[in-house]
Amino acid sequence: MAIRSTFPVVLLLGAAMLGGGERRELELVWLDAHRLFPDFERVRSEADPIFRDLGVEVRWEVGSDPRRSGAGKRRIQILLMPSEPSGWGISPNAMGVVLLPASALRAPAGLAEASRGPPNRTQLESVYLFYRPILRNVGLGRRGGAVLNPRERRDVARAIARVLIHEVIHVIAPNLSHADEGVMHDSLLFGALSTRDIEIDDRTIEELLRGLAE
């Protein structure tokens, strides 16, 4: 049975539906060196309930040393950047990409796609999020550096959280294919980025928990 993650209604349903309530732990390091979206807590409040519905408890750090890790916890750094760097060979509309250690970036098949291949655990896995394409995909592309109003901040935080989760899942379950709908759909367009509900399919849950158990 797939979960429809509804913030905050399904917050307590996830563990029961996954069976046994056992949760995996994950450390995410948030790095926004350009101060593109200072309201990190809003991103966190959108992401945490979905992670919990996936059976994952996240420990966040902001701007800390990404190399330092808690014992036994998977650690991934999240870097928010203005747009996709030139020379990476990815779509100009890409909202996120995964850089797995010892893996070369390749052009993504969808808007949010990961570089495949087994990660080299001697280096830190990284998720790059691209702010301007995210703004475009929630209908705010013309705002540029303008200050967002409260509703726009909510929408952008929700979109950042959805792309972040999509890419983190690619890191942990690199062989997981895209889903027909929901958070792992290959094209996270306006509906998936902004709606209150988001589908989480069974296979995504299984592969994510399996990857965190390895």
C-alpha positions as CSV (number, residue, x, y, z in Angstrom):
1,M,0.0,0.0,0.0
2,A,1.5,3.3,-1.1
3,I,1.5,6.1,1.4
4,R,0.1,9.5,0.6
5,S,2.1,11.9,2.7
6,T,0.0,14.7,3.9
7,F,1.6,17.3,6.1
8,P,1.0,17.0,9.0
9,V,-1.9,14.5,9.1
10,V,0.0,11.3,8.2
11,L,3.0,12.1,10.5
12,L,2.1,9.2,12.8
13,L,0.7,6.9,10.2
14,G,4.0,6.2,8.4
15,A,5.6,4.1,11.1
16,A,2.5,1.9,11.6
17,M,2.1,1.3,7.9
18,L,5.7,0.4,7.4
19,G,5.3,-2.3,10.1
20,G,7.0,-2.4,13.4
21,G,7.8,1.3,13.5
22,E,11.6,0.7,13.2
23,R,13.2,3.8,11.8
24,R,16.5,4.3,10.0
25,E,18.7,7.3,10.8
26,L,20.2,9.8,8.4
27,E,22.3,12.9,8.7
28,L,21.9,15.8,6.3
29,V,24.2,18.8,6.2
30,W,22.5,21.9,4.8
31,L,24.9,24.3,3.0
32,D,23.5,27.6,1.5
33,A,26.7,29.6,1.1
34,H,24.9,32.1,-1.3
35,R,22.1,32.7,1.3
36,L,19.6,32.0,-1.4
37,F,16.8,30.8,0.9
38,P,17.6,31.8,4.5
39,D,14.4,30.2,5.9
40,F,16.0,26.7,6.4
41,E,13.5,25.8,9.2
42,R,10.7,26.1,6.7
43,V,12.4,23.6,4.4
44,R,13.0,21.3,7.3
45,S,9.4,21.5,8.4
46,E,8.3,20.4,4.9
47,A,10.9,17.6,4.6
48,D,10.8,16.0,8.0
49,P,7.2,14.6,7.9
50,I,7.8,13.0,4.5
51,F,11.1,11.4,5.7
52,R,9.2,10.1,8.8
53,D,6.5,8.6,6.5
54,L,9.4,6.9,4.7
55,G,10.6,5.5,8.0
56,V,13.6,7.8,8.3
57,E,14.6,10.0,11.2
58,V,16.8,12.9,10.0
59,R,19.4,14.7,12.0
60,W,20.1,18.1,10.3
61,E,23.1,20.3,10.6
62,V,23.4,23.7,9.1
63,G,26.8,24.9,7.7
64,S,28.9,22.5,9.7
65,D,31.9,20.5,8.6
66,P,30.3,17.9,6.3
67,R,33.2,15.4,6.9
68,R,32.2,14.9,10.6
69,S,29.8,12.1,11.0
70,G,27.9,10.4,13.8
71,A,28.7,6.8,14.4
72,G,26.8,4.5,12.1
73,K,24.8,7.2,10.4
74,R,24.6,7.8,6.6
75,R,25.7,11.4,6.0
76,I,24.9,13.5,2.9
77,Q,25.6,17.1,2.2
78,I,22.9,19.3,0.6
79,L,24.2,22.3,-1.3
80,L,21.8,25.0,-2.5
81,M,23.2,26.8,-5.5
82,P,21.9,29.6,-7.8
83,S,21.7,27.4,-10.9
84,E,23.4,24.5,-12.6
85,P,27.2,25.1,-13.0
86,S,28.3,25.4,-16.6
87,G,30.2,22.4,-17.9
88,W,28.2,19.8,-16.0
89,G,26.3,18.8,-19.0
90,I,22.9,18.7,-17.4
91,S,19.5,20.2,-18.4
92,P,19.2,24.0,-17.8
93,N,15.8,23.2,-16.2
94,A,17.3,20.6,-13.8
95,M,16.4,21.4,-10.2
96,G,18.7,18.9,-8.6
97,V,21.5,16.4,-9.2
98,V,23.4,13.9,-7.2
99,L,27.2,13.7,-7.2
100,L,28.3,10.3,-6.0
101,P,32.0,10.0,-5.2
102,A,34.1,8.6,-8.0
103,S,31.2,9.0,-10.4
104,A,31.0,11.3,-13.3
105,L,28.0,13.5,-13.9
106,R,25.9,12.8,-17.0
107,A,23.0,14.5,-18.6
108,P,19.8,13.7,-16.6
109,A,16.9,12.0,-18.3
110,G,14.4,14.1,-16.2
111,L,14.3,17.2,-14.2
112,A,15.7,15.6,-11.1
113,E,18.1,12.7,-11.9
114,A,21.0,11.0,-10.3
115,S,24.4,9.8,-11.5
116,R,24.3,6.1,-11.2
117,G,26.9,3.6,-10.0
118,P,27.9,2.4,-6.5
119,P,29.1,5.3,-4.3
120,N,32.6,5.4,-2.9
121,R,32.1,5.6,0.8
122,T,35.5,7.2,1.4
123,Q,34.1,10.5,0.2
124,L,30.9,12.4,1.1
125,E,27.9,12.0,-1.1
126,S,26.4,15.3,-2.2
127,V,23.0,16.6,-3.5
128,Y,23.1,19.9,-5.4
129,L,19.8,21.8,-5.5
130,F,19.4,24.6,-8.1
131,Y,17.4,27.6,-6.8
132,R,16.5,29.4,-10.0
133,P,15.1,26.4,-11.8
134,I,13.1,25.6,-8.6
135,L,11.7,29.1,-8.7
136,R,10.7,28.7,-12.4
137,N,9.0,25.4,-11.7
138,V,6.7,26.9,-9.0
139,G,5.9,29.9,-11.2
140,L,8.2,32.4,-9.6
141,G,11.0,32.5,-12.2
142,R,10.5,36.3,-12.8
143,R,11.0,37.1,-9.1
144,G,14.8,36.7,-9.3
145,G,16.3,38.1,-6.1
146,A,13.1,39.8,-5.0
147,V,11.9,39.2,-1.4
148,L,9.3,36.5,-1.3
149,N,6.0,37.0,0.5
150,P,4.9,34.4,3.1
151,R,2.9,32.3,0.7
152,E,5.7,32.3,-1.8
153,R,8.2,31.3,0.9
154,R,6.0,28.4,1.8
155,D,5.7,27.2,-1.8
156,V,9.4,27.5,-2.4
157,A,10.3,25.7,0.8
158,R,7.9,22.9,-0.1
159,A,9.5,22.6,-3.6
160,I,13.0,22.6,-2.2
161,A,12.1,19.9,0.2
162,R,10.5,17.7,-2.5
163,V,13.5,18.0,-4.8
164,L,15.8,17.4,-1.8
165,I,14.0,14.2,-0.8
166,H,13.9,13.0,-4.5
167,E,17.7,13.3,-4.8
168,V,18.5,11.9,-1.3
169,I,16.6,8.8,-2.3
170,H,18.6,8.5,-5.4
171,V,21.8,8.7,-3.3
172,I,20.7,6.0,-0.9
173,A,19.0,3.8,-3.5
174,P,21.0,4.4,-6.7
175,N,19.4,1.6,-8.6
176,L,15.8,2.6,-7.9
177,S,13.9,3.6,-11.0
178,H,11.5,6.5,-11.1
179,A,7.9,6.0,-10.0
180,D,4.8,6.7,-12.1
181,E,3.8,9.4,-9.7
182,G,4.7,11.1,-6.4
183,V,7.9,12.2,-4.9
184,M,10.0,9.8,-7.2
185,H,8.3,10.8,-10.5
186,D,11.0,11.7,-13.1
187,S,9.5,15.1,-13.6
188,L,8.7,17.0,-10.4
189,L,6.6,19.7,-12.0
190,F,4.3,22.3,-10.4
191,G,1.7,19.8,-9.0
192,A,4.2,17.5,-7.3
193,L,6.2,20.5,-6.0
194,S,3.4,22.5,-4.6
195,T,0.4,20.3,-3.6
196,R,-0.2,19.5,0.0
197,D,-0.2,15.7,-0.6
198,I,2.5,13.7,-2.2
199,E,2.5,10.0,-3.1
200,I,5.2,7.7,-1.7
201,D,5.2,4.3,-3.5
202,D,5.9,1.0,-1.7
203,R,9.0,0.2,-3.8
204,T,10.6,3.6,-2.9
205,I,10.1,2.9,0.8
206,E,11.5,-0.6,0.6
207,E,14.6,0.4,-1.4
208,L,15.3,3.4,0.8
209,L,15.2,1.4,4.0
210,R,17.2,-1.3,2.5
211,G,19.8,1.2,1.4
212,L,20.1,2.7,4.8
213,A,20.4,-0.7,6.4
214,E,23.5,-1.6,4.3
